[in-house]
Amino acid sequence: MRHLKLLFLFLLFYFFVPSLKAADDCMCDPARDRAVLVALYNSTSGDTWEINDNWLSEQPLNEWFGVSTNEEGCVTTIDLCWNYLSGTIPVTLSNLTELSYLNFLNNSLSGTIPVWLSNLQNLTYLNLSLNDFNGTIPPELGQLKNLTELYLYWNDLSGTIPVELTNLEKLRILNLSINELSGSIPAEIANLKNLGELMLFDNQLSGTIPAEISALQNLRELNFNVNNLSGAIPVELGQLTNLERLLLGSNQLSGSVPIELGQLTKLNELYLNNNQFSGCYSEVLRQFCTLGTTSSNNFSRGYDLKNNPQLPWQGDFQRFCNGEAQIGAPCDDGNPNTSNDRIGEDCNCGGNNTDLS
C-alpha cells in the first residue's frame, strides 16, 4: 500500500506540478516584463535609439516610450518603429505573454527572424519591415493564429513562401515584398479568406498565378509586380469583385488580357506593363479608360500596359481608349526576320518576312 501511495505522489508531481509551472509562465507578471524590456534595450543598443524616454527607469512600463500595458501592468504593445534600433531581438521577448502588437518597422535589426516569435500567441500585429533580417521566413509563424497583419517587406529574406503561413486564417494583410523570395506562390493561399491586401512584389517568385486566389473575395489589393511569374492571367481573377488594385507588371506573363477582368468594376489601378501579352483588347476593357494613364495620375489610380510588344501599339492602351483601330496597329512579333509588324485580322502580331535566303 505504501508503494502505491509513493507512486501516486510521483505521478502527481510529474504531471500536475509542471502544468502549474506552465500556467504560471503564461500569467501576467509585470516584473518579468520589465526585465524583458531591459534585455531588449541592451540587445538593440538602446542608448543610441532616437527616443528612449523613461527606458530603464522606475516609471510604470506604460510610460516607457513605445510601450503600452494592460490594467495589470503587463506589456501589450511595443511600437519602436523608425527609432534606430540595431542588433538582434533577444529570445526573452517570447516571455511577453500579453503582447498583441509588435512594430519594429524601419530600424537596423539583423540576423534571422526568430522562430520563437511563434510563442507570442496573443500577437495580432507583427511588423519587421525595413530591417536587415536575412535567411528564410520561419514556418513557425504560421502558429500565430490570432495574427491579422504581417509585414516582412524590404529585408534580405530568401527561400520560398512557407505554406504554413496559409494557416493564418484571421490574416487581413500579408506583405512580403522587396525581398529575395523564390519558388511558386502556394495555392493554399486561398485559405486566407479574410485577406484584403496581398503584396508580394519585387521578389524572384516564379511559376503561374494560382487560380485559387479567386477564393479571396475580400481582396482589395493584389500586387505581384516585378517577379518572374509566367503563363496566362487566370480568368478566375475576374471573380475578385472587390479588387481595387491589380498590379502584375514586370513579369513574364503571356496570353491575352482576359475579358473577365471587365468584371472588376471597383478597379482603380491596373498594371500589366512589361510582360508578353498578345491579342486584341476586348471592348469590355474600355471601362478602364476612365482611370487614365499612370503618368497622368497619382499612384492611387491609373492603368499601364506598355512594353507588351505583341499587343496593339505594344501596349499603349491610351490609343485603344482614343478609339484607334486595333487591326493594323503596329506591334513587334519578336522575329528579327520580319518587318512592318502589324496586328492581323486574327489579332495576332506578324510582319513581312525579310529573310530572302
Secondary structure, 3 states (H helix, E strand, C coil): CHHHHHHHHHHHHHHHHHHHHHHHHCCCCHHHHHHHHHHHHHHCCHHHCCCCCCCCCCCCHHHCCCEEECCCCCEEEEECCCCCCEECCCHHHHHCCCCCEEECCCCEEEEECCHHHHHCCCCCEEECCCCEEEECCCHHHHHCCCCCEEECCCCEEEECCCHHHHHCCCCCEEECCCCEEEECCCHHHHHCCCCCEEECCCCEEEECCCHHHHHCCCCCEEECCCCEEEECCCHHHHHCCCCCEEECCCCEEEECCCHHHHHCCCCCEEECCCCEEECCCCHHHHHHHHHCEHHHCCCCCEEECCCCCECHHHHCHHHHHCCCCCCCCECCCCCCCEEEEEECCCCCEEEEECCCC
